[in-house]
Amino acid sequence: MAKSKQIDVFNSPAVSKIRNNVLPLFARNRDLMLAVGVLLILGLLIIPLPTALLDVFLATNLALSVLILMISIYIRSPLDFSAFPAVLLMTTLFRLGLNVATTRLILGEASAGEIIQAFGTFVIKGNYVVGVIIFLILLVINFIVVIKGSTRIAEVSARFTLDALPGKQMSIDADLNAGYIDEATAKKRREDLTREADFFGAMDGAAKFIKGDAIAGLIITGVNILGGLAVGILQFGMDFSTAASTYTILTIGDGLVAQIPSLLISVSGGLVVTRSSGSDYLDTELSFQFGGKPKPIAITSVVLLVMGIIPGFPFFPFFILSLLTAAFAYIRYKQIEEESKKKLSEQIQAAEEVAAPQEQPVEELLKIDPVEIELGYALIQLVDETQGGDVFKRITNVRRQLAQELGIILPPVRVRDNLQLEPEEYVVKIRNNEIARNKLYPNMLLAMNPGNAEGTLEGINVTEPVFGLPATWINQNMRENAEVMGYTVVEAATVLTTHLTELLRRNADKLLTRQEVKRLIDNLKDDYPALLEEIQQEQLPLVLVQKVLQNLLSEGIPIRDLPIILESILEYSKVTKNTDVLTEYVRHNLSETIKKLYQDRFGVIHAIALDPQIEEKITNALQMHGTNAIAPSLGLSPDFIDAMKNSLNEAIEEISLAGYMPLIICSAQIRPYLYRMIHNTYPLVSVISYTELPADTDIEIHGQVRV
């Protein structure tokens, strides 16, 4: 007995050949196929078609209209079908070309293929009066209801989109500047805005295509009927009844064949322009919005039942509908009840898991957070996003800002509550060591006197934690009055993040580990392979690089130009391994960076100078103790140091009143030792040397330290 062979159509040689050869050919030549399609559409206006080919094109027109309608249903936003205006133009031309082709066959041969004949006989049952009425009803629905509504929506959407464009762009820029989004997201949002404006602008004009198509369909139908009567009576010798029956049925069939795809595409246009950007799929929205709450469905069921009971109304249809809606409302109510129970069960389980004591690995106890903020319970609202807190986002922005300024990637900041603190108190720790403690009042504002404010404010008088300015915590309703008086007013979250920023900037050297240095150097391998190869050949110690970078960061010098720093260390490490000396060499090679760091907007550096006698005294002390001396006093007498600090106090006050940050300039030989000598007393005072500035630097001296 012969075994029957199972034929796999999809893996047959013919289908495989089409899949492997023909389809890739079309994919590679999409532009050519599009051009040929447009030329074919235009050719329909001129070239006579046989009835068999016309049937193929009419079926294609119906298929395209159904496909466009389905695509319009399954989009989430208008931009998902941004090619719709162009598709609308091409399908309109296609239908008009088919109208010309069918007119030519109807008037010339009294025949227009099987599809038109089917619409003329089967759909309207051969009654051309009924056909005319159906055609006019479809035309009215399409022209007055769908097209007019879609056109109006497209016009309003285009105008509103263009009017809102500047505001949306400003909103994107604000989110980018605040650190809520990155550059790539901002770029994509701007592109989406531009595409949305272009789309609705194009749809505003493309909607006129559908309107013109409907008018053209009406005119063509009227011309075909009158022309058919004339041709049938005058050329073919038909009587009026026969000519009217023959040509009117064909013409109405042609009109229906054209009008139904036109109606489908009009509905597609309405669906596209009524979709809102960023919404869910249409089926999801409808199911959620219609079936989300069972109460409206239950009320509808009662109304339907009452309508069925009213005398004169048919009871059975309303009763069936009432029964169906009541069943749906009951099922939906049970679903919501089950979902609520399940959600409650999950919440209870999650709470039990949190409450259950979990054995923490011993290794976790050994870990130390690089940066940590502990908050009193009154400050929890600053980090709770449900209460409007945005401190986490601000901290992310702080890390990004310091990465751009200093050239290092700071570790994540851990924020936790501490019930042992006072309610309004917070503590900042670096490697589990407290470096700052302050109080915040989250429901108040901090008003700071920049030096020119007039009058006093009622509130809690404090000292601003970053620069030590006198400040007052005031009620929020006093903000406008304080700003008019000249005070700078900020929120509690801003005070916290500003304080954290300054603390991280001042302690960046403590956060630069060897692992981080290794990561920074490895990031250069793609752009500076020769430099990394030389570092490996010279076996440059990582600890040496780390110490130099820490010395730079401790004085606020950015290390963004890491290649120049590494080249300087490589060059001078052959002469000395003293990290302080290497740091000075590196600083000289970063002269432009140091100048930009301290210059004003006119390129002038404002500084305090040292009396030559002081420089000579410190130089002699260095010669006696050697360049490796690290003692802050360098063996200088206490009276000399006190007199120098008293003079420095006056100079700092003088340059601060001039509106500049305190900066001391001295010779390169004593610069690092002078910085160590005064740093503990004056942590905000920077020290630079003359020789580490470019030769063309303008320096203005605002005071001199004398003894």
Phi, psi and omega per residue, in radians:
M1 nan 2.197 -3.062
A2 -1.252 2.389 3.115
K3 -1.405 2.374 3.108
S4 -1.323 2.374 3.137
K5 -1.596 2.302 3.096
Q6 -1.557 2.138 -3.081
I7 -1.658 2.122 3.075
D8 -1.646 1.757 -3.057
V9 -1.111 -0.707 -3.040
F10 -1.241 -0.366 3.110
N11 -1.884 0.268 3.107
S12 -1.201 2.752 -3.110
P13 -1.010 -0.683 -3.106
A14 -1.145 -0.801 -3.128
V15 -1.173 -0.681 3.115
S16 -1.104 -0.670 3.117
K17 -1.121 -0.732 3.108
I18 -1.122 -0.756 -3.101
R19 -1.175 -0.654 -3.041
N20 -1.575 -0.415 -3.047
N21 -2.046 -0.893 -3.025
V22 -1.261 -0.867 -3.095
L23 -1.085 -0.773 3.047
P24 -1.062 -0.570 3.106
L25 -1.123 -0.756 3.089
F26 -1.119 -0.702 -3.116
A27 -1.115 -0.637 -3.133
R28 -1.305 -0.362 -3.060
N29 -2.133 0.795 -3.130
R30 -1.103 -0.681 -3.140
D31 -1.112 -0.695 3.126
L32 -1.162 -0.723 3.130
M33 -1.110 -0.680 3.113
L34 -1.124 -0.757 3.138
A35 -1.104 -0.732 3.123
V36 -1.123 -0.692 3.127
G37 -1.095 -0.747 3.115
V38 -1.123 -0.746 3.108
L39 -1.112 -0.632 3.112
L40 -1.138 -0.704 3.111
I41 -1.078 -0.781 3.120
L42 -1.164 -0.528 3.126
G43 -1.178 -0.444 3.116
L44 -1.081 -0.448 -3.133
L45 -1.273 -0.294 -3.006
I46 -2.089 -0.782 -2.969
I47 -1.480 2.223 3.048
P48 -1.160 2.497 -3.109
L49 -2.017 2.475 2.974
P50 -1.220 2.753 -3.062
T51 -1.106 -0.606 -3.134
A52 -1.127 -0.777 3.128
L53 -1.197 -0.600 3.100
L54 -1.112 -0.692 3.087
D55 -1.052 -0.690 3.119
V56 -1.088 -0.773 -3.122
F57 -1.194 -0.662 3.104
L58 -1.140 -0.713 3.082
A59 -1.129 -0.677 3.094
T60 -1.092 -0.701 3.125
N61 -1.085 -0.764 3.088
L62 -1.100 -0.753 -3.135
A63 -1.109 -0.740 3.132
L64 -1.093 -0.736 -3.131
S65 -1.125 -0.695 3.092
V66 -1.156 -0.729 3.129
L67 -1.081 -0.778 3.136
I68 -1.101 -0.687 3.109
L69 -1.103 -0.759 -3.139
M70 -1.142 -0.706 3.100
I71 -1.090 -0.695 -3.132
S72 -1.143 -0.535 3.121
I73 -1.263 -0.608 -3.001
Y74 -1.742 0.452 3.029
I75 -1.780 2.686 3.129
R76 -1.712 -0.493 3.119
S77 -2.557 2.750 -3.140
P78 -0.966 -0.529 -3.105
L79 -1.226 -0.281 3.063
D80 -1.194 -0.309 3.097
F81 -2.263 0.912 -3.055
S82 -1.165 -0.298 3.122
A83 -1.459 0.053 -3.043
F84 -1.026 -0.734 3.117
P85 -0.994 -0.752 3.117
A86 -1.188 -0.695 3.099
V87 -1.089 -0.682 3.124
L88 -1.058 -0.760 3.119
L89 -1.099 -0.808 -3.073
M90 -1.183 -0.700 3.125
T91 -1.192 -0.596 3.082
T92 -1.124 -0.784 3.085
L93 -1.091 -0.660 3.135
F94 -1.092 -0.794 3.124
R95 -1.130 -0.716 3.128
L96 -1.143 -0.656 3.071
G97 -1.103 -0.700 3.093
L98 -1.168 -0.630 3.081
N99 -1.061 -0.731 3.113
V100 -1.128 -0.753 -3.121
A101 -1.128 -0.744 -3.138
T102 -1.216 -0.631 3.087
T103 -1.058 -0.728 -3.140
R104 -1.067 -0.722 -3.126
L105 -1.306 -0.690 -3.123
I106 -1.103 -0.833 -3.090
L107 -1.341 -0.508 -3.078
G108 -1.527 -0.648 -3.021
E109 -2.171 0.007 -3.088
A110 0.985 0.536 3.128
S111 -2.689 2.554 -3.114
A112 -2.511 0.523 3.075
G113 1.650 3.002 -3.026
E114 -1.313 -0.588 -3.085
I115 -1.157 -0.823 3.124
I116 -1.134 -0.687 3.124
Q117 -1.103 -0.669 3.128
A118 -1.143 -0.766 3.105
F119 -1.118 -0.608 -3.102
G120 -1.328 -0.461 -3.077
T121 -1.857 -0.851 -3.058
F122 -1.381 -0.843 -3.038
V123 -1.173 -0.774 -3.098
I124 -1.838 0.202 3.064
K125 1.012 0.525 3.096
G126 1.259 0.067 -3.137
N127 -1.682 1.828 -3.026
Y128 -1.248 -0.399 3.069
V129 -1.155 -0.812 3.065
V130 -1.076 -0.696 3.129
G131 -1.071 -0.757 3.119
V132 -1.072 -0.754 -3.125
I133 -1.124 -0.782 3.124
I134 -1.081 -0.738 3.134
F135 -1.073 -0.782 -3.126
L136 -1.155 -0.659 3.109
I137 -1.110 -0.812 3.093
L138 -1.042 -0.680 -3.131
L139 -1.145 -0.734 3.123
V140 -1.130 -0.775 3.117
I141 -1.030 -0.814 -3.096
N142 -1.173 -0.837 -2.976
F143 -1.333 -0.834 -3.009
I144 -1.504 -0.702 -3.038
V145 -1.530 -1.127 -2.976
V146 -1.269 -0.927 -3.038
I147 -1.135 -0.776 -3.105
K148 -1.102 -0.751 3.114
G149 -1.133 -0.771 3.141
S150 -1.113 -0.710 3.139
T151 -1.103 -0.744 3.141
R152 -1.138 -0.756 3.115
I153 -1.088 -0.730 3.131
A154 -1.103 -0.717 3.125
E155 -1.106 -0.839 -3.115
V156 -1.147 -0.734 -3.141
S157 -1.100 -0.722 3.131
A158 -1.094 -0.780 -3.109
R159 -1.179 -0.808 -3.124
F160 -1.151 -0.657 3.130
T161 -1.116 -0.765 3.132
L162 -1.189 -0.671 3.128
D163 -1.165 -0.614 -3.096
A164 -1.496 -0.110 -3.048
L165 -1.035 -0.834 3.141
P166 -1.065 -0.730 -3.131
G167 -1.126 -0.697 3.115
K168 -1.155 -0.676 3.103
Q169 -1.130 -0.706 3.090
M170 -1.124 -0.644 3.107
S171 -1.121 -0.701 3.096
I172 -1.107 -0.778 3.129
D173 -1.097 -0.660 3.130
A174 -1.159 -0.753 3.094
D175 -1.094 -0.662 3.122
L176 -1.159 -0.783 -3.125
N177 -1.171 -0.557 3.129
A178 -1.384 -0.160 3.125
G179 1.496 0.142 3.139
Y180 -1.257 -0.496 3.116
I181 -2.304 2.795 3.095
D182 -1.678 3.126 -3.063
E183 -1.128 -0.662 -3.130
A184 -1.137 -0.754 3.112
T185 -1.120 -0.725 3.115
A186 -1.097 -0.712 3.119
K187 -1.101 -0.735 3.132
K188 -1.138 -0.701 3.135
R189 -1.130 -0.695 3.105
R190 -1.118 -0.727 3.109
E191 -1.093 -0.708 3.117
D192 -1.119 -0.669 3.093
L193 -1.092 -0.783 3.132
T194 -1.101 -0.771 3.125
R195 -1.107 -0.684 -3.139
E196 -1.123 -0.757 3.119
A197 -1.118 -0.759 3.115
D198 -1.108 -0.687 -3.092
F199 -1.129 -0.882 -3.098
F200 -1.203 -0.546 3.033
G201 -1.117 -0.726 3.107
A202 -1.198 -0.669 3.136
M203 -1.161 -0.545 3.097
D204 -1.027 -0.679 3.098
G205 -1.467 -0.613 -3.082
A206 -1.187 -0.467 3.111
A207 -1.080 -0.443 3.106
K208 -1.197 -0.427 3.103
F209 -1.071 -0.786 -3.112
I210 -1.128 -0.731 3.127
K211 -1.071 -0.795 3.119
G212 -1.144 -0.609 3.125
D213 -1.120 -0.717 3.130
A214 -1.128 -0.744 3.120
I215 -1.129 -0.731 3.131
A216 -1.106 -0.669 3.124
G217 -1.083 -0.709 3.113
L218 -1.125 -0.774 -3.125
I219 -1.135 -0.776 -3.122
I220 -1.089 -0.699 3.125
T221 -1.103 -0.781 3.119
G222 -1.105 -0.730 3.125
V223 -1.116 -0.722 -3.132
N224 -1.105 -0.703 -3.139
I225 -1.148 -0.869 -3.136
L226 -1.137 -0.740 3.127
G227 -1.144 -0.664 3.119
G228 -1.112 -0.742 3.093
L229 -1.054 -0.745 -3.128
A230 -1.145 -0.796 -3.113
V231 -1.153 -0.791 -3.106
G232 -1.093 -0.761 -3.086
I233 -1.358 -0.813 -3.013
L234 -1.440 -0.665 -3.047
Q235 -1.661 -0.769 -3.072
F236 -1.699 -0.012 3.063
G237 1.181 0.452 3.119
M238 -1.354 2.684 2.988
D239 -1.351 2.938 -3.016
F240 -1.083 -0.729 -3.101
S241 -1.126 -0.776 3.139
T242 -1.154 -0.770 3.139
A243 -1.103 -0.747 3.141
A244 -1.118 -0.749 -3.133
S245 -1.135 -0.815 -3.063
T246 -1.144 -0.964 -2.993
Y247 -1.379 -0.538 3.124
T248 -1.207 -0.741 3.110
I249 -1.076 -0.772 3.116
L250 -1.116 -0.735 -3.105
T251 -1.167 -0.756 3.119
I252 -1.141 -0.686 3.061
G253 -1.045 -0.742 3.091
D254 -1.103 -0.744 -3.140
G255 -1.110 -0.705 3.116
L256 -1.171 -0.707 3.116
V257 -1.052 -0.633 3.139
A258 -1.453 -0.629 -3.012
Q259 -1.320 -0.583 3.133
I260 -1.141 -0.859 3.030
P261 -1.048 -0.631 3.102
S262 -1.093 -0.715 3.108
L263 -1.134 -0.721 3.130
L264 -1.091 -0.741 -3.125
I265 -1.253 -0.581 3.056
S266 -1.094 -0.755 3.080
V267 -1.096 -0.673 3.097
S268 -1.067 -0.765 3.105
G269 -1.063 -0.717 3.093
G270 -1.103 -0.714 3.112
L271 -1.117 -0.687 -3.095
V272 -1.169 -0.855 -3.046
V273 -1.299 -0.335 3.130
T274 -1.578 -0.076 3.093
R275 -1.357 2.410 3.110
S276 -1.691 2.489 -3.104
S277 -1.111 2.429 3.095
G278 1.397 0.062 3.128
S279 -1.416 3.014 -3.139
D280 -1.483 3.121 3.094
Y281 -1.112 2.660 -3.030
L282 -1.066 -0.734 -3.131
D283 -1.121 -0.656 3.121
T284 -1.166 -0.777 3.136
E285 -1.088 -0.798 -3.111
L286 -1.121 -0.777 -3.131
S287 -1.129 -0.644 -3.138
F288 -1.296 -0.747 -3.045
Q289 -1.365 -0.544 3.101
F290 -1.494 -0.651 -3.062
G291 -1.884 0.195 -3.090
G292 -1.194 -0.695 -3.098
K293 -2.080 2.199 -3.082
P294 -1.319 -0.363 -3.061
K295 -1.073 -0.841 3.100
P296 -1.044 -0.603 3.133
I297 -1.184 -0.698 3.122
A298 -1.139 -0.715 3.106
I299 -1.107 -0.712 3.098
T300 -1.062 -0.699 3.111
S301 -1.055 -0.734 3.130
V302 -1.142 -0.744 3.136
V303 -1.075 -0.737 3.131
L304 -1.105 -0.692 3.126
L305 -1.132 -0.722 3.114
V306 -1.108 -0.713 3.130
M307 -1.118 -0.605 3.121
G308 -1.222 -0.472 -3.122
I309 -1.413 -0.410 -3.105
I310 -1.046 2.308 -3.138
P311 -1.037 2.390 3.122
G312 1.696 -0.375 3.115
F313 -1.550 2.501 3.091
P314 -1.182 2.177 -3.047
F315 -1.303 -0.746 -2.964
F316 -1.075 -0.867 -3.126
P317 -1.049 -0.769 -3.120
F318 -1.184 -0.606 3.131
F319 -1.150 -0.753 3.124
I320 -1.079 -0.801 3.133
L321 -1.119 -0.701 3.116
S322 -1.105 -0.708 3.138
L323 -1.131 -0.752 -3.130
L324 -1.135 -0.799 -3.130
T325 -1.167 -0.635 3.098
A326 -1.135 -0.716 3.109
A327 -1.113 -0.729 3.128
F328 -1.127 -0.743 3.126
A329 -1.090 -0.711 3.135
Y330 -1.137 -0.798 3.140
I331 -1.080 -0.745 -3.132
R332 -1.146 -0.650 3.104
Y333 -1.093 -0.751 3.122
K334 -1.138 -0.670 3.112
Q335 -1.087 -0.773 3.137
I336 -1.124 -0.666 3.116
E337 -1.125 -0.743 3.112
E338 -1.146 -0.719 3.116
E339 -1.103 -0.698 3.112
S340 -1.115 -0.752 3.115
K341 -1.106 -0.731 -3.137
K342 -1.133 -0.728 3.134
K343 -1.139 -0.733 3.111
L344 -1.110 -0.703 3.114
S345 -1.099 -0.725 3.121
E346 -1.137 -0.683 3.118
Q347 -1.139 -0.728 3.122
I348 -1.123 -0.727 3.133
Q349 -1.120 -0.722 3.121
A350 -1.135 -0.701 3.118
A351 -1.133 -0.685 3.112
E352 -1.146 -0.673 3.117
E353 -1.140 -0.670 3.117
V354 -1.210 -0.708 -3.103
A355 -1.275 -0.459 -3.095
A356 -1.177 2.324 3.125
P357 -1.156 2.228 -3.140
Q358 -1.949 2.347 -3.139
E359 -1.307 2.049 -3.112
Q360 -1.531 2.303 3.111
P361 -1.021 2.497 -3.127
V362 -1.061 -0.579 -3.126
E363 -1.087 -0.535 3.141
E364 -1.158 -0.524 -3.134
L365 -1.218 -0.350 -3.114
L366 -1.486 -0.238 -3.091
K367 -1.345 2.486 3.111
I368 -2.118 2.258 3.105
D369 -1.270 2.258 3.123
P370 -1.024 -0.787 3.136
V371 -2.314 2.337 -3.069
E372 -2.503 2.415 3.054
I373 -2.097 2.184 3.068
E374 -1.868 2.322 -3.045
L375 -2.068 2.479 2.935
G376 -1.249 2.815 -2.969
Y377 -1.141 -0.416 3.127
A378 -1.272 -0.271 -3.114
L379 -1.705 0.022 -3.121
I380 -1.055 -0.566 -3.109
Q381 -1.102 -0.371 3.131
L382 -1.217 -0.439 -3.124
V383 -1.907 -0.124 -3.135
D384 -1.490 1.907 -3.085
E385 -1.158 -0.463 3.108
T386 -1.181 -0.375 3.091
Q387 -1.782 0.228 3.123
G388 1.560 0.112 3.134
G389 -1.261 2.412 -3.107
D390 -2.295 0.429 -3.092
V391 -1.113 -0.634 3.133
F392 -1.082 -0.754 3.103
K393 -1.147 -0.657 3.104
R394 -1.135 -0.682 3.133
I395 -1.135 -0.702 3.061
T396 -1.028 -0.720 3.111
N397 -1.173 -0.619 3.100
V398 -1.109 -0.779 3.133
R399 -1.097 -0.689 3.100
R400 -1.153 -0.727 -3.137
Q401 -1.101 -0.792 -3.127
L402 -1.217 -0.535 3.061
A403 -1.117 -0.672 3.109
Q404 -1.253 -0.622 -3.091
E405 -1.368 -0.841 -2.981
L406 -1.715 -0.424 3.131
G407 1.572 0.228 3.078
I408 -2.174 2.682 3.089
I409 -1.697 1.900 -3.102
L410 -1.284 2.613 -3.125
P411 -1.205 2.802 3.084
P412 -1.038 2.605 -3.137
V413 -1.737 2.146 3.117
R414 -1.582 2.255 3.133
V415 -2.009 2.241 3.131
R416 -2.500 2.770 3.093
D417 -1.576 2.671 3.139
N418 -2.458 1.845 -3.091
L419 -1.225 -0.227 3.121
Q420 -1.371 -0.272 3.091
L421 -1.412 2.822 2.993
E422 -1.145 2.680 -3.022
P423 -0.945 -0.677 -3.074
E424 -1.709 0.213 -3.017
E425 -1.748 2.586 3.010
Y426 -2.388 2.680 -3.121
V427 -2.274 2.359 3.068
V428 -1.892 2.245 -3.130
K429 -2.149 2.515 2.989
I430 -2.126 2.076 -3.086
R431 0.929 0.793 3.059
N432 1.209 0.195 3.101
N433 -1.916 2.200 -3.123
E434 -1.205 2.265 3.112
I435 -2.072 -0.257 3.131
A436 -2.786 2.619 3.112
R437 -2.546 2.376 -3.090
N438 -2.730 3.005 3.111
K439 -2.090 2.497 3.071
L440 -2.230 2.625 3.059
Y441 -2.114 1.687 -2.927
P442 -1.090 -0.432 -3.128
N443 -1.692 0.228 3.125
M444 -2.200 3.060 3.134
L445 -2.111 2.568 3.130
L446 -1.729 2.070 3.106
A447 -1.801 2.090 -3.091
M448 -1.913 2.471 3.104
N449 -1.621 1.883 -3.130
P450 -1.288 -0.054 3.128
G451 2.132 -0.332 -3.101
N452 -2.103 0.223 3.138
A453 -1.336 2.548 -3.125
E454 -2.005 2.395 3.107
G455 1.582 2.973 3.132
T456 -2.061 2.749 -3.112
L457 -2.059 2.580 3.072
E458 -1.525 2.293 -3.138
G459 2.854 -2.717 -3.134
I460 -1.705 1.949 -3.115
N461 -1.375 2.223 -3.126
V462 -2.450 -3.105 3.019
T463 -1.999 2.207 -3.139
E464 -1.029 2.284 -2.940
P465 -1.267 -0.349 -3.031
V466 -1.493 -0.975 -3.048
F467 -1.954 0.074 3.071
G468 1.270 0.440 3.138
L469 -1.395 2.584 3.044
P470 -1.163 2.404 -3.074
A471 -2.580 2.885 -3.106
T472 -2.447 2.275 3.014
W473 -1.416 2.127 -3.063
I474 -2.131 2.837 3.051
N475 -1.211 2.691 -3.055
Q476 -1.135 -0.501 3.139
N477 -1.295 -0.097 3.115
M478 -1.683 0.094 -3.035
R479 -1.061 -0.889 -3.066
E480 -1.076 -0.723 3.136
N481 -1.115 -0.722 3.139
A482 -1.144 -0.693 3.133
E483 -1.175 -0.639 3.085
V484 -1.109 -0.609 3.135
M485 -1.319 -0.143 3.086
G486 1.814 0.097 3.124
Y487 -1.402 2.625 2.998
T488 -1.632 2.101 -3.012
V489 -1.955 2.233 -3.133
V490 -2.353 2.808 3.119
E491 -1.480 2.909 -3.118
A492 -1.103 -0.703 3.137
A493 -1.102 -0.616 3.106
T494 -1.177 -0.686 3.097
V495 -1.063 -0.781 -3.121
L496 -1.098 -0.852 -3.084
T497 -1.220 -0.613 3.083
T498 -1.137 -0.754 3.098
H499 -1.086 -0.768 3.122
L500 -1.094 -0.729 3.134
T501 -1.023 -0.817 -3.107
E502 -1.181 -0.659 3.120
L503 -1.146 -0.735 3.118
L504 -1.165 -0.643 3.118
R505 -1.141 -0.727 -3.111
R506 -1.290 -0.430 -3.079
N507 -1.980 0.381 -3.122
A508 -1.068 -0.567 -3.132
D509 -1.124 -0.560 -3.140
K510 -1.269 -0.373 -3.113
L511 -1.632 -0.110 -3.123
L512 -1.525 1.657 3.136
T513 -1.498 2.973 3.098
R514 -1.146 -0.607 3.106
Q515 -1.092 -0.702 3.116
E516 -1.189 -0.672 3.081
V517 -1.085 -0.743 3.107
K518 -1.070 -0.696 3.133
R519 -1.159 -0.707 3.128
L520 -1.122 -0.698 3.136
I521 -1.207 -0.711 3.135
D522 -1.110 -0.485 3.130
N523 -1.172 -0.245 -3.107
L524 -1.594 -0.041 -2.974
K525 -1.154 -0.499 -3.137
D526 -1.358 -0.644 -3.075
D527 -1.650 -0.462 -3.086
Y528 -2.296 1.090 -3.104
P529 -1.146 -0.617 -3.128
A530 -1.133 -0.688 3.135
L531 -1.101 -0.795 3.133
L532 -1.164 -0.589 3.095
E533 -1.134 -0.699 3.118
E534 -1.182 -0.649 3.103
I535 -1.070 -0.707 3.113
Q536 -1.187 -0.696 -3.133
Q537 -1.150 -0.722 -3.125
E538 -1.394 -0.124 -3.111
Q539 0.888 0.893 -3.127
L540 -1.167 2.126 -3.092
P541 -1.115 2.363 3.132
L542 -1.135 -0.580 -3.131
V543 -1.159 -0.529 3.111
L544 -1.190 -0.788 3.111
V545 -1.110 -0.752 -3.137
Q546 -1.044 -0.771 -3.096
K547 -1.142 -0.711 3.120
V548 -1.133 -0.766 3.131
L549 -1.117 -0.675 3.101
Q550 -1.140 -0.676 3.088
N551 -1.071 -0.712 3.126
L552 -1.155 -0.815 -3.106
L553 -1.155 -0.586 -3.134
S554 -1.093 -0.441 3.096
E555 -1.813 0.230 3.053
G556 1.377 0.309 3.131
I557 -1.544 2.134 3.139
P558 -1.120 2.629 3.095
I559 -2.018 0.501 -3.137
R560 -1.123 -0.629 3.140
D561 -1.476 1.090 -3.053
L562 -1.095 -0.651 3.102
P563 -1.011 -0.752 3.117
I564 -1.116 -0.700 3.135
I565 -1.104 -0.808 -3.133
L566 -1.144 -0.688 3.095
E567 -1.087 -0.686 3.119
S568 -1.154 -0.746 3.128
I569 -1.117 -0.748 3.109
L570 -1.042 -0.715 -3.067
E571 -1.201 -0.751 -3.003
Y572 -1.718 -0.169 3.097
S573 -1.199 -0.311 3.070
K574 -1.275 -0.357 -3.118
V575 -1.632 -0.739 -3.088
T576 -2.580 2.636 3.044
K577 -1.865 0.101 3.121
N578 -1.263 2.019 -3.046
T579 -1.156 -0.529 3.107
D580 -1.158 -0.750 3.116
V581 -1.170 -0.732 3.106
L582 -1.074 -0.657 3.117
T583 -1.083 -0.705 3.125
E584 -1.133 -0.693 3.085
Y585 -1.077 -0.755 3.137
V586 -1.101 -0.730 3.136
R587 -1.044 -0.657 3.125
H588 -1.140 -0.592 3.107
N589 -1.379 -0.209 3.078
L590 -1.818 0.568 -3.033
S591 -1.046 -0.743 -3.132
E592 -1.131 -0.678 3.107
T593 -1.112 -0.755 -3.138
I594 -1.156 -0.689 3.117
K595 -1.080 -0.816 -3.140
K596 -1.116 -0.463 -3.089
L597 -1.229 -0.566 -3.011
Y598 -2.011 -0.173 -3.072
Q599 -1.354 2.745 3.045
D600 -1.534 -3.001 -3.058
R601 -1.214 -0.235 3.083
F602 -1.713 0.072 3.124
G603 1.465 0.251 -3.111
V604 -1.763 2.405 3.072
I605 -1.771 2.176 -3.132
H606 -1.793 2.160 -2.986
A607 -2.538 2.980 3.028
I608 -1.873 2.327 -3.125
A609 -1.738 2.845 3.060
L610 -1.796 2.486 3.036
D611 -1.113 2.418 -3.134
P612 -0.943 -0.587 -3.138
Q613 -1.124 -0.661 3.122
I614 -1.154 -0.770 3.125
E615 -1.055 -0.728 3.138
E616 -1.137 -0.707 -3.133
K617 -1.098 -0.796 -3.132
I618 -1.184 -0.634 3.121
T619 -1.101 -0.772 3.118
N620 -1.106 -0.679 3.119
A621 -1.124 -0.654 3.101
L622 -1.148 -0.691 3.140
Q623 -1.147 -0.547 3.138
M624 -1.315 -0.667 -3.065
H625 -1.693 -0.176 -3.122
G626 1.545 2.790 -3.094
T627 -1.272 -0.153 3.121
N628 -1.577 0.097 -3.122
A629 -1.131 2.323 -3.121
I630 -2.143 -0.067 3.141
A631 -1.152 2.347 -3.113
P632 -1.022 -0.554 -3.076
S633 -1.480 -0.349 -3.108
L634 0.966 0.427 -3.133
G635 1.394 0.139 3.124
L636 -1.326 2.672 -3.100
S637 -1.241 2.586 3.111
P638 -1.021 -0.644 3.134
D639 -1.111 -0.704 3.138
F640 -1.122 -0.772 -3.116
I641 -1.153 -0.716 3.127
D642 -1.120 -0.754 3.138
A643 -1.120 -0.682 3.136
M644 -1.151 -0.698 -3.134
K645 -1.224 -0.613 3.084
N646 -1.110 -0.744 3.101
S647 -1.166 -0.631 3.123
L648 -1.155 -0.628 3.097
N649 -1.022 -0.780 -3.137
E650 -1.131 -0.709 -3.136
A651 -1.168 -0.684 3.114
I652 -1.124 -0.726 3.115
E653 -1.108 -0.671 -3.123
E654 -1.161 -0.795 -3.107
I655 -1.284 -0.506 3.106
S656 -1.213 -0.680 3.089
L657 -1.124 -0.489 3.091
A658 -1.327 -0.134 3.077
G659 1.634 0.373 -3.100
Y660 -2.164 2.656 3.080
M661 -1.231 2.477 -3.113
P662 -1.146 2.227 -3.104
L663 -2.494 2.246 3.109
I664 -1.835 2.388 3.080
I665 -2.100 2.353 -3.068
C666 -2.641 -2.980 3.123
S667 -1.327 2.731 -3.090
A668 -1.160 -0.511 -3.054
Q669 -1.157 -0.652 -3.054
I670 -1.790 -0.084 -3.016
R671 -0.944 -0.944 -3.078
P672 -1.116 -0.562 -3.096
Y673 -1.365 -0.610 3.052
L674 -1.138 -0.673 3.124
Y675 -1.085 -0.767 3.123
R676 -1.121 -0.618 -3.074
M677 -1.148 -0.664 -3.020
I678 -1.845 -0.121 -2.969
H679 -1.102 -0.745 -3.106
N680 -1.124 -0.622 -3.132
T681 -1.427 -0.651 -3.092
Y682 -2.205 1.345 -3.049
P683 -1.169 -0.362 -3.108
L684 -1.615 -0.014 -3.123
V685 -1.583 2.235 3.092
S686 -1.731 2.691 -3.137
V687 -2.256 2.195 3.076
I688 -2.257 2.925 3.117
S689 -1.982 2.790 -3.137
Y690 -1.109 -0.702 -2.988
T691 -1.351 -0.230 3.113
E692 -1.614 0.178 3.030
L693 -1.865 2.610 3.074
P694 -1.026 2.687 -3.043
A695 -1.108 -0.480 -3.076
D696 -1.618 0.287 -3.098
T697 -1.322 2.325 3.042
D698 -1.560 2.199 -3.107
I699 -2.106 2.263 3.092
E700 -2.035 2.113 -3.091
I701 -1.589 2.219 -3.109
H702 -1.885 0.103 3.126
G703 2.973 2.911 -3.118
Q704 -2.406 2.399 3.108
V705 -1.521 2.091 -3.125
R706 -2.174 2.809 3.042
V707 -2.174 nan nan
